[in-house]
Amino acid sequence: MVASLHQAQTPEPQIVAISTAFDDITSNVQSLADDFFSFTLVMLVGTISMIGRQPRHQYPPHSN
């Protein structure tokens, strides 16, 4: 990306600003992905533990 900005004759301060903004965005996306994964993992573990705590249904015997 920086090479193409140099090729387009973009001034150096703008290149630095664009690169910094791009790095911030990618960092925020990574953080959001980590948060989403953590939340999903907690929800899955909680759901599985709740299912495991439910008593088994005992069906009455069939009368023929």
Phi, psi and omega in degrees: 000316181297322180297319180290327176293322176296319181295327178278006178060041176283137179299147184303318179299325178290323178297316179297316181296317180295316180297318179296316179297318179297317178297320178296318180296314180296325177294318179294321178296318178297318179296317178296321178296318178297317179297318180295317179297316180297315179299315181297319179297317179297318180295319178296314180297317178297317180296316180295320180291326177292321179295321180292336182275344182290137180292150177288140177284132176251115182276142178293153180294150180286136175250119181253000000 
